Amino acid sequence: MADIQEQFQSYRSGRVHIQVLPSKQFHTRHLTVKLVTPLRRETLTPWALLPYLWLEGTSAHPTPLAVSRYAETLLGASVRTLSNKRGDVQVAELYASVPDETVFTVAQGVFHDLLQFVAQLIGNPSGGPERFSMAAVTREKTLHKKRIESLMDDKIAYALERCLAAMCEDEPAGLPRLGLLEDLTGITASQLWDAQQKLLREAEIYVYLVGRFAHPEGMVSEVQEILAPVFPTVSRINSTYTQAILVRAGQVRQVAEVQDVVQGKLNLGFRTGIGYGDKEYPALLFANGILGGFPHSKLFVHVRERAGLAYYASSRLDGLTGMTVVQSGIEMSNKDKVTDIAMEQVTALQSGEITDEEMEFTRRGLRNQYMQAMDQPLTLADIHFQGVLAGSLRDTQDILEQLSKLKKEDVAAAAAHLQLDTIYFLHGEEAAAHAGA
């Protein structure tokens, strides 16, 4: 059976890349448009805001309510936007889906109408010639401020972002996904319009189509006819490849932050120098699973269950950058104990102290994750997109086969690349006063 990632059919016209996955598995047609640019401080915040402005209206549908009502006429089309970052690139994204016309006769022509609608949302915003609506800009700036501030309410996500920012203080990957409050305040409608035009001129465009497309070439022609004119022709094509963050020599960074919290958030950030396209990646993925990716993992068992020192203890791997972060929620007085036990688990992993049960359960867990992805059209597109950004498309079946063949020594060898870079601790005033006593 051919791997599903191999079934993507790729087309390119200038800087517009179109990927089609014909599949009878789904009763809906899914469209994803990704505008990819290098992460830069000067464009970070306005470009992070723009995708949300797209849903504020078009010249034909000039308000958010009009946009929503028109989407309903497309048989309840789902349309949403997102500002994201992947490695050292920024991604403005739009997702849309409608019922498949080959399954529902009432849906004839609705995907064509959806394409035209998406082209309007991205390329023809409301507000008149060469400007955004002032009301829309005011509203979205207020909402975006809340989006940025809301990260403070999710202390787990906040601590992770702050840890990664400290790890990559002088690198693009350290910039926050949604931008910076200090840059948001002074942005004007005119500046946002200029940022919109710059984004349309400079971004590399990736369009994903997933659904029952019996004649992909015809659908590609339709996409090129409707969507491509949104993006002006330019002579220079930007590279969008992102690479693993290199291991840095020197002492481990210690970063502490004080807030009004009752539970400390301790994150240990590791660099590996291994990215999605490297041959060691499957083994590193497996190593992360044993370390903290599942309930049977070393961190969960030793830090949370046996020592009883954490409310949660896990690890996550960023496949593009290779950065791995151990995350834990702890009593603030237990920082040193938890750090010591977590590092003991890393050392054990690197030394090959891995049980047969850990190997088998991790293998099953990773396989289940990939199998679940096969049922999710947006995840299928994202797996392919990650390969594009890494400059190395990976077959899912090939990864599963490699995972099935890995031995303990392979996992230990990959874990040996884990080098502690940053210790980030978010804690309350009580811990700060105790530390200073």
Secondary structure, 3 states (H helix, E strand, C coil): CCCHHHHCEEEEECCEEEEEEECCCCCEEEEEEEEEEECCHHHHHHHHHHHHHHCCCECCCCCHHHHHHHHHHCCCCEEEEEEEEECCEEEEEEEEEEECCCCCHHHCCHHHHHHHHHHHHHHCECCCCCCCCHHHHHHHHHHHHHHHHHHHHCHHHHHHHHHHHHHCCCCHHHCCCCCCHHHHCCCCHHHHHHHHHHHHHHCEEEEEEEECCCCHHHHHHHHHHHCHHHCCCCCCCCCCCCCCCCCCCCCCEEEEEECCCCCEEEEEEEECCCCCCCCCHHHHHHHHHHHHHCCCCHHHHHHHHHCCCEEEEEEEECCCCCCEEEEEEECHHHHHHHHHHHHHHHHHHHCCCCCHHHHHHHHHHHHHHHHHHCCCHHHHHHHHHHHHHHCCCCCHHHHHHHHHHCCHHHHHHHHCCCEEEEEEEEECHHHHHHHHC
